[in-house]
Amino acid sequence: QLVEVNNSPCLKLTEDEEKMTIPGTKTIYRLYDADGHPFMDLMALEEEPSPSAGQELVVHFLGQLGEASTVIPVTVECLHQTYFRNGQVRAALPS
């Protein structure tokens, strides 16, 4: 999905909330419960601080504008890896 043009965040406007995009470059985290089971994939803006295990997080669910919940993950795993940025290799490519 298009999230930026010339380093400027873009938003897709639509009446269908589920089709609306969230502007800005994002990072994805998988949150795990005490039994080691994943319970949520969290999407956050790249410039936001990373969530930490044991940290209470206020989350908003897509398609439920205005509603918020709190969660406390026991383990946090970053799922996003940037391999290229501005035409430059940023990390070793998986083989």
C-alpha positions in Angstrom: 0.0 0.0 0.0 1.1 3.5 -0.7 2.2 5.2 2.5 4.5 8.0 1.4 5.3 10.1 -1.6 8.5 12.1 -1.6 8.9 11.5 2.2 5.4 12.9 2.9 2.9 10.6 4.5 -0.3 9.8 2.4 -3.7 8.7 3.4 -6.2 6.9 1.2 -9.6 8.3 1.9 -12.6 6.0 1.6 -16.0 5.5 3.3 -15.0 1.9 4.1 -12.8 2.0 7.2 -11.2 -1.4 6.4 -9.9 0.0 3.1 -8.4 3.1 4.6 -4.6 3.2 4.8 -2.5 4.5 7.7 0.0 7.1 6.5 3.7 6.8 7.2 6.4 4.1 7.2 5.5 1.4 9.7 7.1 -1.4 11.6 5.3 -4.6 12.7 5.7 -6.4 16.0 4.3 -9.8 17.1 3.1 -9.8 20.8 3.1 -13.0 22.8 1.2 -14.0 26.0 2.5 -15.8 29.0 2.0 -19.2 27.4 4.2 -18.2 24.4 1.3 -17.8 22.1 1.1 -14.9 19.7 -2.0 -12.8 20.4 -1.5 -9.7 18.3 0.5 -8.2 15.5 1.1 -4.6 16.2 1.6 -2.0 13.5 3.4 1.2 14.7 5.0 4.1 12.9 8.7 3.6 12.3 9.7 6.6 14.4 7.6 5.5 17.4 9.5 3.7 20.3 9.5 -0.1 20.1 7.2 -1.9 22.5 8.8 -3.8 25.3 7.9 -7.0 27.1 5.9 -6.2 30.3 5.0 -2.7 29.0 1.3 -1.7 29.0 0.3 -0.6 25.5 -2.8 1.3 24.5 -3.9 -0.2 21.1 -6.5 0.8 18.6 -8.0 -1.9 16.4 -8.4 -1.4 12.6 -12.1 -0.9 11.8 -12.9 0.2 15.3 -12.2 3.9 15.2 -12.3 5.6 18.6 -12.1 2.3 20.6 -8.9 1.5 22.5 -7.8 -1.4 24.6 -4.7 -2.1 26.8 -2.5 -5.1 26.4 0.7 -6.2 28.2 2.9 -8.6 26.1 5.2 -11.0 27.8 7.4 -11.2 24.7 7.8 -8.8 21.7 9.2 -9.9 18.3 10.0 -7.4 15.5 8.7 -8.9 12.3 9.9 -6.0 10.0 13.3 -5.9 8.4 14.4 -3.1 6.1 16.7 -4.5 3.4 16.8 -1.4 1.1 16.4 2.3 1.8 17.0 5.1 -0.7 18.6 2.6 -3.1 21.1 1.4 -0.5 21.4 -2.1 1.0 20.7 -1.7 4.8 20.9 -5.3 5.9 22.3 -8.6 4.6 19.7 -10.3 2.3 18.4 -13.7 3.4 19.6 -16.5 1.3 
